[in-house]
């Protein structure tokens, strides 16, 4: 009887030990999983990769076209639901969000805290271009990262969210975020210095996405609705001629390289072209920082020239 009791007790201890090992294994497996963060545009992807390279950053809208007009598939939504965090640009950028069910605890709006600096747009503009087809520009300008002080605020917002989610790595997150913010501050100073040399010089923007760039750096610009890969029709050329009577610009700033035929016709009108890539999508070469440095060099052509 005593032997039987002892054997029963030993069996119980062994079962408990096995269960504890299973629990420890499960916990270890969970902690070893790579964190996943979903982002809505490339600047956010770049920031996270710079601050926390140990995170798997998913950017589902990078597949084609402008991420601002992306619509998620059921598979995209499922992936975002499984992510640890979903980082948003805010400022009306994610129009798809109204039709998607995501946990509010996972959502991080990186424009929160700078709402007073967001630029409201008057009226709606609907037009068609590229693979996105017809779309409407929203009531709030959304390329806020082109004001590099607001880009810094976005970095601060997302780094706080990352540190809150993974507090054991908060020290390295803060250190990396501080370094990135320093680089953005330097770029901000460079842009201010470039434009200040001839801030009153009239320029044209090929598309209405440069509101924050214009506001922060004091640029004297007017926007048209042209696409670099589509020849403007006769009405658009006439509209440009009328605009030039009030705004005699000698430079047009494009999102991408325009067709040679467009460039040549602009040259005939006395207008030269440069590219300032907003970098909403992942560039084919380089990264966010290298593209922004190239953008500074392009603006030096505009504001460093004699006309």
N, C-alpha and C positions, 0 to 999 in steps of 0.2 A: 504493500500500500504506500509506504513511504517512497519507494523507488518510483512508483507510478506517478506520484505527486511531483517528485523532483523532475521527472521527464517532461511532465506537462508544463512546469514552470520554465524549463530550458527551451521548450518549443516556443512558448510565448515570447521569451526574450529574443529568440532568433527571428521570430516574425516581426517583432517591433523594430529590431535592428535593420531588417531588410526594408521595411516600410520607410524608416528614416533615410536609408541610403537612396531609395527611390525618390523621396521628396528632395533630398539634396541634389540628386542628379537632375531633376526637373528644374530646380531653381537655377542650377549652374547652366543648363541648356538655355533657359530663358534669358539669363544675364549675358550669355555669349552671342545672342542674336544681334545682328547689325541693325542699329536704329535706322528708321526710314522716315524721311521728310519729303513731302510733296510741295512743289512750288508752282506758281502760276506764270512766271516769266523768267527770262535768263538772268537779269541782274540779281534776283533773289537766289537763284542757283549758284551764281558766282560767289555771293556773300557767304552762303552756308559752306561751300567747299573751301573757301579761304579760312573760315573761322573754325570749322569742325570737319576736317577731312575724313574722319572716321564714320561719318554719316553717309548713308546711301541716299543721294538726292535724286528724286524723281521729278522730271519736268515733262509731263505728258503732252503739253501744248506745243512742244518743239517740233513736232512731226512735219508741219508745213504751214506756210502763211504766217500771218500776224497773230501772236498769242492773244491779243486783245479781242479777237473775233472768233476764237476757238470755241467749239462746243464738245463737251466730253461724251464719250461713248459709255455704255453700261459697264464695260470693262475698266475704263478710266475711273469711273465713279467708285467701283468696287475697290480698286487699288488705293484711292484716296481714303476710303473708309478704313482700310487696313493700316494706313500710315500712322506713325506716332504723332506727327503734327502736319498741318496743311498751312503753308505760309502764303498770305495774300498780299498783293500790291496795294489793294484798296483804291480809293478815289474813283469808284465806279468802274474799275478795270475788269473785274470778274462778273460780267453780265450773266454768265452761266450759273452763278451761285444761287439765283432765285429758284432754279428748277432742280436743285440737287439737295439731297438729304445727307448732311454731314453733322457729326457731333460738334456742338459749339465749343466744347472743351478742347478740341483739336485745332480750331481755327485761330490763326494769328494774323490780324490786320496790321500790317507794318506802317500804315498811314495814320494810325491812331496816335494822338498826341501832337499832330501837325495839321489838324483839321482847319485851323484858322489860316493856314498858308495854302490851302487847296484853291485852285482857280476855277471859278464857275464860268460856264459857257452860256452864251445867250442863243436860244433857239436850237433847232436840230438841223443837222446836215446829213442828208442821205445820198450816197453815191456808190458806185460799183467799181471794184478793181481787183485784179489778181484772182487767186483761188478762192478768196473769201466771198466773192460775189457782192451783191448789194448789201450795204450795212449802214448803220446810223451812228454818228458820233454822239456821245452821251453829253449830259448836262455838266459834267465835271471833267476838266482836263486830267488825264491819268498818267502821263509820262513824268511823274514828279521826280524820278531819279535824275532827270536832266538838270535839275537844280541840285548841285552836289552837296549842299547843306541838308537837303531833304533826303538824299541818299544816305548821308551819315545818320540821320534820324531813323531811317529804315534799318540800318545795321544795328543800331542800339536796340531797337524794338525786337528784332529777331534774335539777337544775342541774349537778351534777357529771357526770351521764351525758351531758348535752348538751355540756358543755365538753370531755369526753373524745372525743365523736364529731366535734365541730367545733372543734378547738383554736384555730383562727385567729380565732374569735369568743368565746374564753373570757373576755376582759376585759369585754365588754358583757354577757355572760351573768351574770357575777359581780355586776356593778353593778346590773342589773335584779333579780336574785334578792335582793340585800341590801335593796333598796327594798321589795320585796314582803314580805319577812320582817319588816321594820320595821312595815308596816301590820298584819300578823297579830299581832305583839306588842302593838300598840296595842289591837286588838280583844280580845285575851286579857285585857288589863288592865281593859278596860271590863266584860267579862262577870264577872270576879272581883269588881269593885266593886259591880255590880248585885246579884249573888246574896248577897254577904256581908252586905247589910243585913238579911236575914231568911233565912239559909241553912237554919234548922231548919224553915221553913214547909213543910208537906206539900203535894206537887203530884202530879198524875197525868200520865203519858205515854200518849198514845193508842196507841202502838206501841213495841215493844221495839227501838228504834234509837238511843236516847239515852244508852247506857252511858258513852261517853267524855265527853259533856257533863256528865252527872251526877257522874262520878268527878273530873274536873278542877276543877269549880266548886262542889263540895260540896253538890249539890242533894239534898233529901230527897224522892225520887220513887219511885213504884211504877208499873209498866206494865200496861196491858191490851192486848187485841188487837182494836182497833177500826179501821175505815176511815172516812175523812171522808165518802165518797160512798155508804155502805151503812148503813142503819138497823140498829142492834144488835137481836138478837132478845130475847125475854123472859128467857131464861137469862143472857144477857150483862148485862142490867140488874140482875138479881138478884145476879150475881157482883159487880157494882160496889157494890151496897148492902152486901154482906158485907165488901168491901175497905174501904169508908169507915168501918166500925165500928172497924177497926184503924188506919186511915190517913185521918183526917178532912180530906181535901183540899178546897179551895175553888176550885182552878184545874185545868184540863186543858190540856195542851200538845199541839197537833196538828201533823202533818206538812203538812197543807193545810186550807183552810177546810171545816168540816163542814157537813152539810146543816142548813138552818134548823130542821127538826123535831128533830134531835139536840140542837142548841144550846138550843132552847127547853126541852126536857125536862131537860137538865142544869141550866139556870137554875132550874127548879122544884125541883131538888134542892139548890140553893144553890151550884152549880158554874159558874164562868165559863170561857170558852174563849179561848185565844190560839194563834197559829200560830208555830212555830219550824221553818222549812223547812230540812231537812238539805241540800238543794241537790245531791243526787246527780246529777240530770239538769239540763239547761240550762233556766233559768227563762224564762218567756214574756216577762218584762220585767226589765231590769237585768242584773246579772252577779253572780258569787259574792260580791264584796265588798259590793255594795249590798244583797243579800239578807241577808248576815250582820249588816250594820248595822241592818236592819229587825228581825232576830231579837233583837238587843240591846234595841231599843225595845219589842218585845213583852214581853220578860222584865221590863222596867222596870215594866210594868203589874202583873205578878205580885208582884214583890218590893218595889215601891215603894208598894203599897197597904197598907191597915191590916188586911187579912185575907187 
